[in-house]
Amino acid sequence: MATLYQKYRPQNFSEVVGQNHIKLILQHELSANQLAHAYLFCGPRAVGKTTLARVLATAANCLNIKPGQFEPCGTCEACVEIVSGRSFDVVEIDAASHTGVDNVRESIIATARISPTKLKRKVFIIDEVHMLSTAAWNALLKTLEEPPESVVFVLCTTEVHKVPQTIISRCQRFDFKRISMAEVVRKLNHIASQENITVEKGILESIARHADGHMRDAESLLGQLVNMGGDKIDQADADLVIPRSDLSEVVNLIEMLGKKDTASGIQLINKLLNEGVDLRVFVGDLVEILRKLLMIKINPALSDWLGLEMGEALELRLNQANKALTQEQIVAYIEQFVRTANELKSSFILQLPFELAIVRLCTAAPAAVAQPSAPKTAVAASAQAEPVEQVQTHSLAPAVPAGEFDYELIIARWSEFLARVKNYNHSLSFILKVCQPKSLNGNELCLAFKYKFHKDRVSDPTIKALLERVLHETYATSLTIEAVVDEQLEVTVSTDPAQLEPKNESAIPNAAGPAVSPQGEQMVDNLLKAFGGKIVG
């Protein structure tokens, strides 16, 4: 009996999950009948390299394919022979078991010189090609460089760094990516419907999350559930097969930390331990999710490349929990739980380091929260120490009459406004950098945000009062703020200090000395370096 990943292996381009950037190029080459003589498919395991190589071989030899088309028909004699593995002209070789130079000469070089027996092209698919010996590479090199006209090579590897550059330079290289969670769930749902089995979406998401972007792993897990029998798979069945995922409990703990609920946090850790959860795995998941929250706080665009997908339900809960946390709190959480992960390795009471970490984080005074060091002027330091009510009592410049104030002035001095905000609240300036002053209606300034949690942050009465005070300082007129959500807004992150600091430093009066040092700009860079990221945009 065929396994699910064998039974539902894609037979054409439309069935291949993900890898659209690769499929598009191959489809254009097939439509124009301009296939290359050698391809190099590299990337993680179980993401479709060999599958796409077989689809390419089938499409290249389909008897019913017409000019301008790229999908194999699947019914002609050539397609049937290739799919069933009976074609002598499509040669699939496992380089892990054929590493020697003699194997290459006999299986590839000698065979390539013979014209196709029945098909239009002879296709060699070489799996794990990085396993070939140096002598085998040298023997293959000349044939790969100038193969017979009707021969196509497809080399597949998970370790492209072991492939000689002389080989890579003679191939069209395609880098495969891990498959997204949404695409894996969609494929699993299709398989379940074909098998007439009902599976909850949450279970499919758990399978996809555990598979970590590897389609074959996901299909194998689903196959185990299907083989248990029955036309409906519930959570009890899934728990017998799927390695337990505790991301939901991770979100629970983050919510408890935000509420400073020490007792519930400790109870949760002991409950997980009693249920057999590996706390070392749990703390790793916790740090990974906190890292995602940190990137979202800095800028939502930074979280796109993390590749941590949790499913729709957990994402909604996590966004709600994130609203109650500051950037400084998240940094403190990460630092504490990284230490906890190391302490768990040697603790004679396994849960004790976790319990102590929860107590420290829930009972720490706000002033004790670790903050990234950055030079501050006396004005900035005093502004952070004073309540908003006291800040608002400072003397301000005379107001400009409404008739002499317009939207163009807002835009012209916006960078100056951002620099002033950063003096009072560094993290708030990052939120404002990804918003757009949308309109000015009288003395009401409308700010558009792409994400609702940014809009909610700015709408907070304390934050709103601070921003209106800085607007008064910058534009010498009384302005109020209205925050709205615009999902069509393009979010970008600028690393140009000129956009963060005013072009004319003398335009910002500062009785305590010069403006904020450019070294303050290093805060985000230091955070990203610490957690292995970079700013994109």
N, C-alpha and C positions, 0 to 999 in steps of 0.2 A: 504493500500500500504506500503510495507516494505521500510524503510529508506536505504540509501546507505550502511551504516556501518553494517546493518543487512543482506542486500542482498549480499554483498561481504565479509561476514565474512569467514575467512579461514576455510577450511574443512580438510586440511592435513598440514603436516609440511612444504612443499615447498611453500605454500601460506602464511605462517606466516611471517610478515615483521620484520626483525631484530632478536635479541635474539639468534644469532647463537650459542653462548657459552652454552645456555641451550638446544637448539634443538639437538645439537650434542650428549650430554650425554643421553638424553631421547631416541634418536634413537638407540644408542648402547645398552641400556638396553632392548629395545623392540626387537632388532635383536637377542640378546642372551636369550630372554625370562627370564630376571632377574629383573623384576620391583620391586621397593621397596614397602613397605606397606603404606608409608606416605610421602607426598611431601609438602613443604612449598614454595609457590610462593609469593614473596614480591617485592614491588617496586612501582613506581608512578602509578597513575590512567591511564587508557586508553592506555596501552602499550602491552596488549595481555595476561595478566595472566589467565583470565577466558577462553579466546579463546584457549590458549594452553592446558589448563586443559581439555577442551572438545575434542580437537584433541587427547590427550593422552588417554582419555576414549574410544574414537572410535577405535584407533589403538589397544588398549589392548583387544578389543572384536571383532575385524573384523574376519569374518569367512573365508575369503580368504587369509589372510596374511600367508606367509610361513616362515619357519626358515631362519633367515638372512635378513628378510625384516622388514620394520617399517612403511611404508605408508599404511593407510587404503584404501581399494578399493573404498569405497563410494557407492557401488551398492548392496552389500549383505543385507540381512534382518536386521542384527545387525546394520550396518552403517546407513541404512535408518531410523531405529527407533530412534537411538541416535540423529542424525542430526535433525530430526523432533520433538524431545522432547517427544516422546511417549514411551520411554523405562522405565520400572519400576526399572531396575537395575542400572541406572545412576541417582543418586539423587542429585539435585542441590538445595542448601539451602542458603538463605540470612540470615546470622547471625545477621544483624542489626535488623531484625524483629523477630528473634528466639533466644533471648539472655538468656532466663531462663534455669534453670536446667531441668525443666519438658519438655521443647521443645527438649533438647538434648537427654533425655532418650527416648522420644517417636519417634522422627524423625531420630535419628542416632543409639543409642545404641541398641534399640529393633529391628530396621530394619536390622542392621549389623549381627545379629545372624541368620537371615533367609538366606538360600542359594539363589543364583541368580535364578530367575525364568526361563530365557531363555539364558542369556549371559554367557560368561566364567567367568567374574569378575563383582562384584558389586562395583561401583565407587561412592564415596561421594565427591562432589565439594562444599566446604563451602566458600562463598564469605564474605568479610569483617569479617574475623574470629576474629579479635581483639575486636569485639563488644561483645563477649561472656562474661557472668558474671564469677566471681571467682568460684562460685559453679558449673557452667556449665563446666568450664575447669576441675575442679576436677573430675566431673562425666565422662568426656570424656577421661581423662588421661589413665585409665586402658585399655579401648578399643583401644585407639590409640597405646598403647605400645604393646599389644598382640591381634591384630585383627584376625578374622577368615582368613583362608588361601586365600580365594577368594575375599577379600575386600581390596580396595585401597582408601586411603584418599588423597585429594588434598585441602590444605588450602590456601586461597588467602587473602592477606592483603596489605593495603597501609601504615600501621603503625605497622611494625614488632616489634618495641620497646615495644608495649603493649602486645605482646604475651609472656606468661610465658616461662622461660628458660627450664622448665621441658618438655614443648611441643616441643620447637625448637630442643632440643637434641634428640628427637625421630623421627625427620623428615629429609629428604634430603632437604636442603635449596637451593633455587635458587633466586638470586637477578636480577630482571629485570631492564633494562636501558631504558632511553628515546630513541625514534627512531630518527635516523639521518635525517636531512633535505633531503638529496639525496634519501633515501629510501622512505620517505613520498611522495616526488614528483613522484618517480617511480610508487608507488601504485596508486596515484591520476591519473596519466596519463593512467594507465591501465584501471581504472574505466571509465574515460572519453571516451576512445576508445571503450569500451564495450557498452557504452550508445550512441555511434555515435555522440559525441559532440566534437567540436574543442575548445580547451582552450589554450591560450598562455602560454608558459613556465613561463613567469614572473608572471602571475596570480597564477599558481600552486605554485611557490616559495613563493609568498606572503601568500597563505593559509598555507603552511608548516611552514613558519616562525612564523605566528600568533599561530599556533597549539602548537608550542614549544615542539615538540617531542611526542605529544599525538595523536595517529593515529585516534581515534574516533572523536576528535575535528576537525581534518582536513577533514574527510569524511562528517561530519555534515555540515561544511561550503560549501564544494563542492556540497552537496545535495541541499542546499538553492539556489545556482547558477543554478543548473540543473532544479529545480522546477520553475524557472523564465520563462522557455520555450525557444525555439529557438535551433538551432543546432550549434550556435557559440556564445561563451561568450567573450565579449571584456572588456576592462578596465572600461568603463562606467558602465557596469553591475556589475563588481566586486566591484566597489567603493560603490555600494548600500548595499552590504552584508558584505564584509571584513572590519573589523576595520582598518582604514587608517594606513599604515606603512610609516614612514618618514625616513627610513634608507638612502634612496637616498639623501634626504636633509641634513642628518647628514654628509654624505660624502662631499656634496657641501660645507658645513660650514667648515669642516676640510681643504678642498682645499683653501678656502678663507683665513683662518687663516695662512696657510703656505705661501700664497702670500702677507700677511699683507694687505688685501683688506678690510679695515674697513667699507667703505660705503656699499659694496655688502653684507657683513655679517649682518649689521643692517637692510638692506632692506629685507634680507631673513627672519629674525626673525619676522619682522612686517607683511610680507606676510603670514607666517605660522599662526600667531595670527589671522589675518583677515579671514583666511580660516577655523578657528575653531580648530586648532591644540592645544592640551594641552601641553603647554611649559614644564610643570613638567615631563610629560612622555618623551618629546623630549630630555630634558637635561639628563634624565636617560639613554636613548639610546646612547646619545653622550658620556657619561662617560664610558659606557660599551664598546663601540667601541674603544675609546682611550686606555682603559685598554688592549684591544687585541693588539693594535699597540705597546704598551709598551712591552708586552710579546714577540712580534715578534722581536723588537729591541734587547732585551736581548738575546733571542734565539728562533728561530721559533718553536722548539719542545715544548716550554712552552705553545703555543697557542692552542695545540691540545686538551687539556682537558677543555678549556673554554666553549665549546659547543655552541659558537655563530657562526651560519652559515648564510650568507647573500645572497648566490646565486653567480653564476660565474661572472656575469657582474659587480656587486658591489665590489666583491673581487678584480677584476683587477683594478678598479678605486682606491680602497683603497690602494693597493700596490703601485700605482704610487704616490699617495699623501704622503705615508709614506717615500718615498725616499727624499722628500724635508724637512723632520723634523728630528731633533736630539732627542736623548733619553731625554735630559734635557728639551727640549721644550714640549715634550709630558707630562712629569711629571708636568710641570708648567700649562699646559692646564687642566690636571685632577684636580689638586689642586684648580684652579680657578673655574671650573664648579661644583665641589662639594660644594664650598661656594655659588655659584649661586643657586644651587638646594635648599639650606636652605633659601636663601634670597627671592626666589620666593613665599614662603609660606606666607610672611607677607608684600610683596610689594603692595603699593596702585596703582602704575603704573606697571601692570603685566610684561611688557617686559623690564622695566628699568634695573633690575639686569643683564639680558642677554646682553643688549646693552653696559652697563658699562664693563662687562667681555670682550666683543669683543674689545672694545676700548683699554683696558689695555693690552690685549695680542698682539694686532696688533701694538701698539705704544711703547711697552716696548723695551728698549735698550738690546742688547745681554747680557750685563753684569748683567742686572736685572733679567734674567731668573733664577728661583730657581734651585739650584743644591744640590744634597744630600751631606751632610758634610762627608768628609773623610780626614784623615791626609795625608799631602803631604810633601815631602822633598823639600828643596830649589830648587833642580834641576828640579823636576817635576813642581813646581809652576812657575819658570822662563820659562820653555819650553812652558807652556800653554799661557803665556803672550806674548811670542815673535812670530812674523810671521814666517812662514816656511822658507822664504828667509833668515832671520837672523839666524835661527837655523842651516841652512846649512853651515854657515860660520865658525862654531866652528871647532877647530882643531880635527882631527881624528887620530886613530892609523894607523901606516904604513900598507899598503895593503899587503896581502899575494899573492905570485905568483899564477897564475891560475893553474899551474900544481900541486901545493901542496894542492889544495882545492877540496873537493868532497862532494857528497850528504850525506854521512854518518856523516860528520861534521855538516851539517845543522840540521839533526835530533838530534844529540847528544847535541846540545846547543840550541834547539828550546825553551825549557822552559825559558832559560835565555833571549832569544829574546822577548818572551811574557811579561816577567817582565819589561823589558826596555820600551816596547811599552806602558805598563800600566802607567808608570811614566809620559808619555806625553799625553796619551789619554785613559782614563779608559774604555769608551764604545767600542773603537776600539779593545781593547784586547779581548773582548768577541766575536767579529766577527772572529778574528784570531784563537780563540780556537776551532771553529767548521770548520776550513778549514784544508786542508792537503797539506803539501809540496809535490808536485807530482813528480817533476823532476828538475834536474839542467843541463842546456845546456850551457856550457861555463860559462859566468857570468850572465845568465838569469835564475832566479828562478821562476818556474811555481807553482802557488798556486791554488788548486781546491776547489770550493765552491759548495754546494748543491743548493743554491738559487741565482737567478740572481741579486736580489737587494743587496746581500752581495758582489757579484763580482763587481757590478757597484760602490759600495761605495769605495772599495779598488782601483778601477781604476780611481777614481777622482784624478786629477793631484796633488792637495794639499796633499791628504792622501798618494798617492803613493810616493811623494817626502819625506814625513816624514818617511814612512816605509823603504825606501831605505837608508835613513840616519841612522836609528836605526840598520839596517842590517850591515852597515859599522862599527858602533860602536861595534856590537856583534862579528862579524866574521873577522874584520880587513881586509876586502877586499871590493871592489866596486861591488855591485850586483844590477841588475835591476829586476823588478817584472812584471810577466805576470799573470793575473787572468783569470781563465776559469771556466765554469760551468760543474759539474759532478753530474747529477741527481741520480746516483747510490751510491753516497757517503753517508755513515752512519753518522748521526748527533747525537752527544752525548754531554751532559753537565756534566762537572766534578765539584764536590764541594770540591775536595782535594786541600788544599792550596799548597801542595808540587808541584802540576802540574802548579800552577800559579806563584810561586816564584822560583828562582834558588836555587838548592840544596846547593850551596856554595856561601853565600852572599858576601864573599870577592872577588869573581870573577867579580863582577860588581863594578867598581870604581865609587865612589860618593864623590865628594869633599865637599859637603855640609853636610855630615853626613851619617847615616845608611840608608838602603833601605826603601821602603814604609812599613809602619806599617801593620801588619796582620789585624788591625782593618779596613783597607780599604776594606778587603774582605766582610765586612758586608753590603756594599751598596746594593747589589742585594737582600740579605736576608731581609733587612729592607723594600725594595720596595715590595717584594713578601708578607711579613707579612702585610703591609699596605693595599694591595689589595686582600688578602685572597688566596694566592697561595703557591706553593712549587716547588722546582727544582726537576725534574724527569730525569731519564736517567742513 
